[in-house]
Amino acid sequence: MQIGKKIWAIPEGYIPAWSNGPSPEMTSHEAACILNTNSQDAHVTLTIYFADREPAGPYQILVPALRTKHIRFNDLDEPEKIPPGLSYSSVFMADVPVVIQHTRLDSRQSENALLSTIAYSE
């Protein structure tokens, strides 16, 4: 069963610059959960866009067939780290249909905030 789309965008991105609580569980972060229900692997390319500089990427992500993969934007480092404390947007392009959900944990206060939404797809 193929579900999803090949192009996804998350216009709102921000990695809080600091955290409150034990690491790595409570480290403030942005994440994307990529679901691949296909019988073949999904090769996903991620590009990060900024307001005042050239884009970062592409980041290459492999999601095996019939699997899900959670990536933390904080952990991306090739070709470069995404700077914390700076707004950005992201575009995912896959070679097979996938579904992408976006989540942010903001633990700057002891009362943590969690945001989650399905990305926009084409």
TILUMVEX-450116 format. One record per residue: y, z, x of N, C-alpha, C in turn; residue in three letters. Coordinates in nm, 3 decimals, decimal comma. Layout:
# TILUMVEX-450116
<r n_py="Y" n_pz="Z" n_px="X" ca_py="Y" ca_pz="Z" ca_px="X" c_py="Y" c_pz="Z" c_px="X" res="ALA"/>
...
//
This chain:
# TILUMVEX-450116
<r n_py="-0,118" n_pz="0,000" n_px="0,084" ca_py="0,000" ca_pz="0,000" ca_px="0,000" c_py="0,125" c_pz="0,000" c_px="0,089" res="MET"/>
<r n_py="0,212" n_pz="-0,095" n_px="0,066" ca_py="0,339" ca_pz="-0,099" ca_px="0,138" c_py="0,450" c_pz="-0,045" c_px="0,049" res="GLN"/>
<r n_py="0,514" n_pz="0,060" n_px="0,095" ca_py="0,633" ca_pz="0,108" ca_px="0,025" c_py="0,745" c_pz="0,122" c_px="0,127" res="ILE"/>
<r n_py="0,868" n_pz="0,111" n_px="0,079" ca_py="0,981" ca_pz="0,127" ca_px="0,167" c_py="1,055" c_pz="-0,002" c_px="0,191" res="GLY"/>
<r n_py="1,142" n_pz="0,003" n_px="0,291" ca_py="1,228" ca_pz="-0,109" ca_px="0,330" c_py="1,228" c_pz="-0,119" c_px="0,481" res="LYS"/>
<r n_py="1,281" n_pz="-0,231" n_px="0,531" ca_py="1,285" ca_pz="-0,253" ca_px="0,676" c_py="1,417" c_pz="-0,210" c_px="0,740" res="LYS"/>
<r n_py="1,523" n_pz="-0,197" n_px="0,661" ca_py="1,654" ca_pz="-0,158" ca_px="0,714" c_py="1,702" c_pz="-0,034" c_px="0,640" res="ILE"/>
<r n_py="1,742" n_pz="0,069" n_px="0,716" ca_py="1,790" ca_pz="0,195" ca_px="0,660" c_py="1,916" c_pz="0,238" c_px="0,734" res="TRP"/>
<r n_py="2,009" n_pz="0,297" n_px="0,661" ca_py="2,134" ca_pz="0,346" ca_px="0,722" c_py="2,160" c_pz="0,490" c_px="0,678" res="ALA"/>
<r n_py="2,207" n_pz="0,570" n_px="0,772" ca_py="2,254" ca_pz="0,706" ca_px="0,744" c_py="2,398" c_pz="0,710" c_px="0,792" res="ILE"/>
<r n_py="2,496" n_pz="0,696" n_px="0,700" ca_py="2,635" ca_pz="0,690" ca_px="0,742" c_py="2,690" c_pz="0,824" c_px="0,792" res="PRO"/>
<r n_py="2,629" n_pz="0,934" n_px="0,754" ca_py="2,681" ca_pz="1,066" ca_px="0,790" c_py="2,590" c_pz="1,129" c_px="0,893" res="GLU"/>
<r n_py="2,641" n_pz="1,149" n_px="1,014" ca_py="2,564" ca_pz="1,213" ca_px="1,119" c_py="2,651" c_pz="1,307" c_px="1,199" res="GLY"/>
<r n_py="2,594" n_pz="1,422" n_px="1,236" ca_py="2,668" ca_pz="1,521" ca_px="1,315" c_py="2,569" c_pz="1,624" c_px="1,366" res="TYR"/>
<r n_py="2,563" n_pz="1,642" n_px="1,495" ca_py="2,479" ca_pz="1,746" ca_px="1,554" c_py="2,571" c_pz="1,864" c_px="1,588" res="ILE"/>
<r n_py="2,557" n_pz="1,978" n_px="1,519" ca_py="2,640" ca_pz="2,092" ca_px="1,552" c_py="2,626" c_pz="2,130" c_px="1,700" res="PRO"/>
<r n_py="2,738" n_pz="2,167" n_px="1,760" ca_py="2,742" ca_pz="2,190" ca_px="1,904" c_py="2,678" c_pz="2,322" c_px="1,947" res="ALA"/>
<r n_py="2,654" n_pz="2,414" n_px="1,854" ca_py="2,591" ca_pz="2,540" ca_px="1,891" c_py="2,507" c_pz="2,591" c_px="1,775" res="TRP"/>
<r n_py="2,427" n_pz="2,693" n_px="1,800" ca_py="2,330" ca_pz="2,742" ca_px="1,703" c_py="2,328" c_pz="2,894" c_px="1,700" res="SER"/>
<r n_py="2,264" n_pz="2,948" n_px="1,597" ca_py="2,247" ca_pz="3,091" ca_px="1,579" c_py="2,100" c_pz="3,114" c_px="1,542" res="ASN"/>
<r n_py="2,027" n_pz="3,184" n_px="1,625" ca_py="1,887" ca_pz="3,212" ca_px="1,595" c_py="1,795" c_pz="3,162" c_px="1,705" res="GLY"/>
<r n_py="1,664" n_pz="3,191" n_px="1,692" ca_py="1,569" ca_pz="3,156" ca_px="1,798" c_py="1,552" c_pz="3,004" c_px="1,812" res="PRO"/>
<r n_py="1,540" n_pz="2,962" n_px="1,938" ca_py="1,518" ca_pz="2,822" ca_px="1,969" c_py="1,367" c_pz="2,799" c_px="1,990" res="SER"/>
<r n_py="1,309" n_pz="2,690" n_px="1,955" ca_py="1,372" ca_pz="2,570" ca_px="1,901" c_py="1,379" c_pz="2,567" c_px="1,749" res="PRO"/>
<r n_py="1,314" n_pz="2,663" n_px="1,682" ca_py="1,305" ca_pz="2,660" ca_px="1,536" c_py="1,441" c_pz="2,657" c_px="1,467" res="GLU"/>
<r n_py="1,536" n_pz="2,737" n_px="1,517" ca_py="1,665" ca_pz="2,748" ca_px="1,450" c_py="1,777" c_pz="2,676" c_px="1,524" res="MET"/>
<r n_py="1,744" n_pz="2,587" n_px="1,616" ca_py="1,846" ca_pz="2,508" ca_px="1,684" c_py="1,907" c_pz="2,411" c_px="1,584" res="THR"/>
<r n_py="2,039" n_pz="2,411" n_px="1,574" ca_py="2,108" ca_pz="2,315" ca_px="1,486" c_py="2,068" c_pz="2,174" c_px="1,527" res="SER"/>
<r n_py="2,033" n_pz="2,092" n_px="1,427" ca_py="1,989" ca_pz="1,957" ca_px="1,460" c_py="2,001" c_pz="1,862" c_px="1,342" res="HIS"/>
<r n_py="1,995" n_pz="1,734" n_px="1,375" ca_py="1,979" ca_pz="1,626" ca_px="1,279" c_py="1,838" c_pz="1,574" c_px="1,297" res="GLU"/>
<r n_py="1,775" n_pz="1,531" n_px="1,189" ca_py="1,640" ca_pz="1,477" ca_px="1,198" c_py="1,623" c_pz="1,362" c_px="1,101" res="ALA"/>
<r n_py="1,528" n_pz="1,275" n_px="1,134" ca_py="1,485" ca_pz="1,169" ca_px="1,043" c_py="1,335" c_pz="1,178" c_px="1,032" res="ALA"/>
<r n_py="1,285" n_pz="1,174" n_px="0,910" ca_py="1,142" ca_pz="1,168" ca_px="0,887" c_py="1,111" c_pz="1,024" c_px="0,845" res="CYS"/>
<r n_py="1,022" n_pz="0,959" n_px="0,919" ca_py="0,987" ca_pz="0,821" ca_px="0,893" c_py="0,843" c_pz="0,817" c_px="0,843" res="ILE"/>
<r n_py="0,824" n_pz="0,761" n_px="0,723" ca_py="0,691" ca_pz="0,750" ca_px="0,662" c_py="0,645" c_pz="0,605" c_px="0,670" res="LEU"/>
<r n_py="0,527" n_pz="0,585" n_px="0,728" ca_py="0,468" ca_pz="0,452" ca_px="0,739" c_py="0,336" c_pz="0,450" c_px="0,662" res="ASN"/>
<r n_py="0,336" n_pz="0,388" n_px="0,544" ca_py="0,213" ca_pz="0,380" ca_px="0,463" c_py="0,137" c_pz="0,250" c_px="0,488" res="THR"/>
<r n_py="0,180" n_pz="0,172" n_px="0,585" ca_py="0,116" ca_pz="0,044" ca_px="0,616" c_py="-0,011" c_pz="0,064" c_px="0,699" res="ASN"/>
<r n_py="-0,094" n_pz="-0,039" n_px="0,702" ca_py="-0,216" ca_pz="-0,035" ca_px="0,783" c_py="-0,189" c_pz="-0,081" c_px="0,926" res="SER"/>
<r n_py="-0,062" n_pz="-0,108" n_px="0,959" ca_py="-0,025" ca_pz="-0,142" ca_px="1,096" c_py="0,089" c_pz="-0,050" c_px="1,141" res="GLN"/>
<r n_py="0,099" n_pz="-0,033" n_px="1,272" ca_py="0,204" ca_pz="0,051" ca_px="1,329" c_py="0,342" c_pz="-0,004" c_px="1,294" res="ASP"/>
<r n_py="0,439" n_pz="0,087" n_px="1,282" ca_py="0,578" ca_pz="0,049" ca_px="1,259" c_py="0,655" c_pz="0,066" c_px="1,390" res="ALA"/>
<r n_py="0,721" n_pz="-0,040" n_px="1,431" ca_py="0,808" ca_pz="-0,036" ca_px="1,548" c_py="0,951" c_pz="-0,030" c_px="1,495" res="HIS"/>
<r n_py="1,017" n_pz="0,082" n_px="1,521" ca_py="1,149" ca_pz="0,109" ca_px="1,464" c_py="1,252" c_pz="0,113" c_px="1,576" res="VAL"/>
<r n_py="1,363" n_pz="0,045" n_px="1,554" ca_py="1,475" ca_pz="0,046" ca_px="1,647" c_py="1,589" c_pz="0,122" c_px="1,583" res="THR"/>
<r n_py="1,645" n_pz="0,218" n_px="1,654" ca_py="1,755" ca_pz="0,301" ca_px="1,604" c_py="1,880" c_pz="0,273" c_px="1,688" res="LEU"/>
<r n_py="1,992" n_pz="0,248" n_px="1,619" ca_py="2,121" ca_pz="0,232" ca_px="1,685" c_py="2,217" c_pz="0,334" c_px="1,626" res="THR"/>
<r n_py="2,294" n_pz="0,400" n_px="1,715" ca_py="2,391" ca_pz="0,502" ca_px="1,675" c_py="2,532" c_pz="0,444" c_px="1,689" res="ILE"/>
<r n_py="2,614" n_pz="0,459" n_px="1,584" ca_py="2,751" ca_pz="0,407" ca_px="1,582" c_py="2,851" c_pz="0,522" c_px="1,580" res="TYR"/>
<r n_py="2,961" n_pz="0,504" n_px="1,653" ca_py="3,065" ca_pz="0,606" ca_px="1,665" c_py="3,199" c_pz="0,548" c_px="1,619" res="PHE"/>
<r n_py="3,296" n_pz="0,635" n_px="1,592" ca_py="3,429" ca_pz="0,591" ca_px="1,550" c_py="3,512" c_pz="0,540" c_px="1,666" res="ALA"/>
<r n_py="3,489" n_pz="0,593" n_px="1,786" ca_py="3,581" ca_pz="0,565" ca_px="1,896" c_py="3,515" c_pz="0,518" c_px="2,026" res="ASP"/>
<r n_py="3,392" n_pz="0,467" n_px="2,016" ca_py="3,324" ca_pz="0,417" ca_px="2,136" c_py="3,216" c_pz="0,316" c_px="2,095" res="ARG"/>
<r n_py="3,160" n_pz="0,250" n_px="2,193" ca_py="3,055" ca_pz="0,152" ca_px="2,167" c_py="2,928" c_pz="0,223" c_px="2,117" res="GLU"/>
<r n_py="2,843" n_pz="0,151" n_px="2,043" ca_py="2,719" ca_pz="0,211" ca_px="1,992" c_py="2,626" c_pz="0,256" c_px="2,105" res="PRO"/>
<r n_py="2,539" n_pz="0,349" n_px="2,072" ca_py="2,433" ca_pz="0,396" ca_px="2,162" c_py="2,301" c_pz="0,339" c_px="2,114" res="ALA"/>
<r n_py="2,216" n_pz="0,306" n_px="2,207" ca_py="2,085" ca_pz="0,253" ca_px="2,172" c_py="2,064" c_pz="0,118" c_px="2,237" res="GLY"/>
<r n_py="1,960" n_pz="0,052" n_px="2,199" ca_py="1,867" ca_pz="0,094" ca_px="2,094" c_py="1,764" c_pz="0,197" c_px="2,144" res="PRO"/>
<r n_py="1,728" n_pz="0,286" n_px="2,052" ca_py="1,620" ca_pz="0,382" ca_px="2,074" c_py="1,495" c_pz="0,322" c_px="2,008" res="TYR"/>
<r n_py="1,384" n_pz="0,329" n_px="2,076" ca_py="1,259" ca_pz="0,271" ca_px="2,026" c_py="1,168" c_pz="0,383" c_px="1,975" res="GLN"/>
<r n_py="1,121" n_pz="0,369" n_px="1,851" ca_py="1,038" ca_pz="0,471" ca_px="1,788" c_py="0,911" c_pz="0,404" c_px="1,735" res="ILE"/>
<r n_py="0,797" n_pz="0,457" n_px="1,769" ca_py="0,670" ca_pz="0,407" ca_px="1,717" c_py="0,617" c_pz="0,505" c_px="1,613" res="LEU"/>
<r n_py="0,589" n_pz="0,454" n_px="1,493" ca_py="0,527" ca_pz="0,535" ca_px="1,389" c_py="0,390" c_pz="0,474" c_px="1,361" res="VAL"/>
<r n_py="0,282" n_pz="0,540" n_px="1,400" ca_py="0,149" ca_pz="0,482" ca_px="1,381" c_py="0,120" c_pz="0,450" c_px="1,234" res="PRO"/>
<r n_py="0,026" n_pz="0,361" n_px="1,213" ca_py="-0,016" ca_pz="0,323" ca_px="1,078" c_py="-0,062" c_pz="0,447" c_px="1,001" res="ALA"/>
<r n_py="-0,024" n_pz="0,450" n_px="0,874" ca_py="-0,067" ca_pz="0,556" ca_px="0,782" c_py="-0,029" c_pz="0,696" c_px="0,831" res="LEU"/>
<r n_py="0,089" n_pz="0,705" n_px="0,895" ca_py="0,135" ca_pz="0,833" ca_px="0,950" c_py="0,283" c_pz="0,855" c_px="0,919" res="ARG"/>
<r n_py="0,328" n_pz="0,975" n_px="0,951" ca_py="0,468" ca_pz="1,011" ca_px="0,942" c_py="0,514" c_pz="1,061" c_px="1,079" res="THR"/>
<r n_py="0,642" n_pz="1,041" n_px="1,108" ca_py="0,696" ca_pz="1,089" ca_px="1,236" c_py="0,831" c_pz="1,151" c_px="1,210" res="LYS"/>
<r n_py="0,849" n_pz="1,272" n_px="1,262" ca_py="0,976" ca_pz="1,342" ca_px="1,252" c_py="1,044" c_pz="1,334" c_px="1,389" res="HIS"/>
<r n_py="1,167" n_pz="1,283" n_px="1,389" ca_py="1,241" ca_pz="1,278" ca_px="1,514" c_py="1,368" c_pz="1,361" c_px="1,500" res="ILE"/>
<r n_py="1,398" n_pz="1,438" n_px="1,602" ca_py="1,526" ca_pz="1,509" ca_px="1,608" c_py="1,622" c_pz="1,425" c_px="1,690" res="ARG"/>
<r n_py="1,737" n_pz="1,396" n_px="1,633" ca_py="1,837" ca_pz="1,319" ca_px="1,705" c_py="1,876" c_pz="1,392" c_px="1,835" res="PHE"/>
<r n_py="1,873" n_pz="1,525" n_px="1,834" ca_py="1,904" ca_pz="1,605" ca_px="1,953" c_py="1,810" c_pz="1,572" c_px="2,069" res="ASN"/>
<r n_py="1,687" n_pz="1,532" n_px="2,038" ca_py="1,587" ca_pz="1,510" ca_px="2,141" c_py="1,588" c_pz="1,368" c_px="2,198" res="ASP"/>
<r n_py="1,663" n_pz="1,279" n_px="2,137" ca_py="1,669" ca_pz="1,142" ca_px="2,187" c_py="1,746" c_pz="1,141" c_px="2,319" res="LEU"/>
<r n_py="1,688" n_pz="1,079" n_px="2,422" ca_py="1,758" ca_pz="1,076" ca_px="2,551" c_py="1,752" c_pz="0,941" c_px="2,621" res="ASP"/>
<r n_py="1,674" n_pz="0,848" n_px="2,573" ca_py="1,669" ca_pz="0,714" ca_px="2,632" c_py="1,713" c_pz="0,612" c_px="2,528" res="GLU"/>
<r n_py="1,821" n_pz="0,542" n_px="2,548" ca_py="1,889" ca_pz="0,522" ca_px="2,675" c_py="1,996" c_pz="0,626" c_px="2,707" res="PRO"/>
<r n_py="2,033" n_pz="0,714" n_px="2,612" ca_py="2,130" ca_pz="0,820" ca_px="2,641" c_py="2,119" c_pz="0,929" c_px="2,536" res="GLU"/>
<r n_py="2,169" n_pz="1,049" n_px="2,568" ca_py="2,174" ca_pz="1,159" ca_px="2,473" c_py="2,283" c_pz="1,131" c_px="2,370" res="LYS"/>
<r n_py="2,264" n_pz="1,180" n_px="2,249" ca_py="2,367" ca_pz="1,173" ca_px="2,146" c_py="2,451" c_pz="1,300" c_px="2,161" res="ILE"/>
<r n_py="2,583" n_pz="1,285" n_px="2,180" ca_py="2,665" ca_pz="1,404" ca_px="2,206" c_py="2,677" c_pz="1,495" c_px="2,083" res="PRO"/>
<r n_py="2,656" n_pz="1,626" n_px="2,102" ca_py="2,677" ca_pz="1,719" ca_px="1,991" c_py="2,826" c_pz="1,733" c_px="1,961" res="PRO"/>
<r n_py="2,857" n_pz="1,774" n_px="1,838" ca_py="2,995" ca_pz="1,798" ca_px="1,798" c_py="3,075" c_pz="1,671" c_px="1,774" res="GLY"/>
<r n_py="3,007" n_pz="1,559" n_px="1,756" ca_py="3,074" ca_pz="1,431" ca_px="1,738" c_py="3,011" c_pz="1,357" c_px="1,620" res="LEU"/>
<r n_py="3,092" n_pz="1,312" n_px="1,526" ca_py="3,040" ca_pz="1,239" ca_px="1,409" c_py="2,987" c_pz="1,103" c_px="1,451" res="SER"/>
<r n_py="2,882" n_pz="1,059" n_px="1,383" ca_py="2,823" ca_pz="0,928" ca_px="1,409" c_py="2,750" c_pz="0,879" c_px="1,284" res="TYR"/>
<r n_py="2,708" n_pz="0,754" n_px="1,288" ca_py="2,624" ca_pz="0,694" ca_px="1,184" c_py="2,504" c_pz="0,631" c_px="1,253" res="SER"/>
<r n_py="2,398" n_pz="0,606" n_px="1,177" ca_py="2,279" ca_pz="0,549" ca_px="1,237" c_py="2,220" c_pz="0,440" c_px="1,149" res="SER"/>
<r n_py="2,160" n_pz="0,340" n_px="1,216" ca_py="2,091" ca_pz="0,232" ca_px="1,147" c_py="1,952" c_pz="0,218" c_px="1,209" res="VAL"/>
<r n_py="1,851" n_pz="0,217" n_px="1,121" ca_py="1,711" ca_pz="0,200" ca_px="1,160" c_py="1,665" c_pz="0,062" c_px="1,114" res="PHE"/>
<r n_py="1,599" n_pz="-0,012" n_px="1,202" ca_py="1,541" ca_pz="-0,141" ca_px="1,167" c_py="1,395" c_pz="-0,138" c_px="1,205" res="MET"/>
<r n_py="1,307" n_pz="-0,166" n_px="1,108" ca_py="1,163" ca_pz="-0,160" ca_px="1,129" c_py="1,100" c_pz="-0,298" c_px="1,109" res="ALA"/>
<r n_py="0,987" n_pz="-0,320" n_px="1,171" ca_py="0,918" ca_pz="-0,448" ca_px="1,155" c_py="0,825" c_pz="-0,450" c_px="1,034" res="ASP"/>
<r n_py="0,800" n_pz="-0,335" n_px="0,972" ca_py="0,727" ca_pz="-0,324" ca_px="0,847" c_py="0,803" c_pz="-0,227" c_px="0,757" res="VAL"/>
<r n_py="0,783" n_pz="-0,230" n_px="0,625" ca_py="0,855" ca_pz="-0,137" ca_px="0,538" c_py="0,818" c_pz="0,009" c_px="0,567" res="PRO"/>
<r n_py="0,920" n_pz="0,094" n_px="0,574" ca_py="0,903" ca_pz="0,238" ca_px="0,593" c_py="0,999" c_pz="0,310" c_px="0,498" res="VAL"/>
<r n_py="0,983" n_pz="0,439" n_px="0,487" ca_py="1,075" ca_pz="0,524" ca_px="0,410" c_py="1,134" c_pz="0,625" c_px="0,507" res="VAL"/>
<r n_py="1,267" n_pz="0,648" n_px="0,496" ca_py="1,335" ca_pz="0,740" ca_px="0,589" c_py="1,413" c_pz="0,845" c_px="0,512" res="ILE"/>
<r n_py="1,391" n_pz="0,970" n_px="0,549" ca_py="1,465" ca_pz="1,083" ca_px="0,493" c_py="1,544" c_pz="1,148" c_px="0,606" res="GLN"/>
<r n_py="1,667" n_pz="1,187" n_px="0,576" ca_py="1,758" ca_pz="1,248" ca_px="0,674" c_py="1,772" c_pz="1,397" c_px="0,643" res="HIS"/>
<r n_py="1,772" n_pz="1,479" n_px="0,748" ca_py="1,788" ca_pz="1,624" ca_px="0,732" c_py="1,878" c_pz="1,678" c_px="0,842" res="THR"/>
<r n_py="1,960" n_pz="1,777" n_px="0,807" ca_py="2,038" ca_pz="1,850" ca_px="0,908" c_py="2,019" c_pz="1,998" c_px="0,886" res="ARG"/>
<r n_py="1,992" n_pz="2,069" n_px="0,997" ca_py="1,994" ca_pz="2,215" ca_px="0,996" c_py="2,118" c_pz="2,257" c_px="1,073" res="LEU"/>
<r n_py="2,206" n_pz="2,329" n_px="1,004" ca_py="2,327" ca_pz="2,382" ca_px="1,067" c_py="2,312" c_pz="2,533" c_px="1,072" res="ASP"/>
<r n_py="2,283" n_pz="2,585" n_px="1,191" ca_py="2,260" ca_pz="2,729" ca_px="1,206" c_py="2,375" c_pz="2,798" c_px="1,280" res="SER"/>
<r n_py="2,495" n_pz="2,739" n_px="1,272" ca_py="2,608" ca_pz="2,801" ca_px="1,342" c_py="2,642" c_pz="2,938" c_px="1,284" res="ARG"/>
<r n_py="2,610" n_pz="2,959" n_px="1,157" ca_py="2,628" ca_pz="3,091" ca_px="1,096" c_py="2,490" c_pz="3,152" c_px="1,075" res="GLN"/>
<r n_py="2,484" n_pz="3,282" n_px="1,060" ca_py="2,354" ca_pz="3,344" ca_px="1,035" c_py="2,299" c_pz="3,304" c_px="0,899" res="SER"/>
<r n_py="2,386" n_pz="3,263" n_px="0,806" ca_py="2,344" ca_pz="3,208" ca_px="0,677" c_py="2,331" c_pz="3,057" c_px="0,697" res="GLU"/>
<r n_py="2,210" n_pz="3,012" n_px="0,727" ca_py="2,186" ca_pz="2,873" ca_px="0,764" c_py="2,208" c_pz="2,777" c_px="0,649" res="ASN"/>
<r n_py="2,246" n_pz="2,656" n_px="0,683" ca_py="2,265" ca_pz="2,550" ca_px="0,584" c_py="2,169" c_pz="2,436" c_px="0,617" res="ALA"/>
<r n_py="2,103" n_pz="2,384" n_px="0,513" ca_py="2,012" ca_pz="2,272" ca_px="0,529" c_py="2,054" c_pz="2,163" c_px="0,433" res="LEU"/>
<r n_py="2,066" n_pz="2,041" n_px="0,486" ca_py="2,104" ca_pz="1,925" ca_px="0,406" c_py="1,994" c_pz="1,823" c_px="0,420" res="LEU"/>
<r n_py="1,956" n_pz="1,758" n_px="0,310" ca_py="1,855" ca_pz="1,655" ca_px="0,318" c_py="1,884" c_pz="1,548" c_px="0,214" res="SER"/>
<r n_py="1,861" n_pz="1,422" n_px="0,252" ca_py="1,883" ca_pz="1,311" ca_px="0,161" c_py="1,801" c_pz="1,192" c_px="0,204" res="THR"/>
<r n_py="1,771" n_pz="1,103" n_px="0,111" ca_py="1,707" ca_pz="0,976" ca_px="0,145" c_py="1,815" c_pz="0,883" c_px="0,198" res="ILE"/>
<r n_py="1,787" n_pz="0,813" n_px="0,306" ca_py="1,883" ca_pz="0,720" ca_px="0,365" c_py="1,906" c_pz="0,602" c_px="0,270" res="ALA"/>
<r n_py="2,012" n_pz="0,525" n_px="0,294" ca_py="2,038" ca_pz="0,403" ca_px="0,219" c_py="1,950" c_pz="0,292" c_px="0,277" res="TYR"/>
<r n_py="1,890" n_pz="0,210" n_px="0,190" ca_py="1,803" ca_pz="0,103" ca_px="0,240" c_py="1,842" c_pz="-0,033" c_px="0,186" res="SER"/>
<r n_py="1,805" n_pz="-0,134" n_px="0,261" ca_py="1,825" ca_pz="-0,275" ca_px="0,223" c_py="1,691" c_pz="-0,342" c_px="0,208" res="GLU"/>
//
